[in-house]
Amino acid sequence: MSGQQSEIEVVSIIDPYLYQRLLSFRNMNVVINTTKNPLQGLLNSVSPDHVVIEVSNTPFYVRIQEIVWITLA
């Protein structure tokens, strides 16, 4: 490339309904099924693009786009 830098644009789709539901589950024990495997633990924090679930005192950062379903444990 002749010395020029290209810009990278990050695009993320936010589902406002899922985001609001996840906020209502904050600080509760939940089961989150992802495209890889289910996780059961305490939902610590919710952001528009990811959640943090604590499983056996270990935080897991899960992209909301990877969530298939969520329920209370």
Secondary structure, DSSP 8 states (H G I E B T S, - for coil): --S------------HHHHHHHHHTTTSEEEEEESS-EEEEEEEEE-SSEEEEEETTEEEEEEGGGEEEEEE-
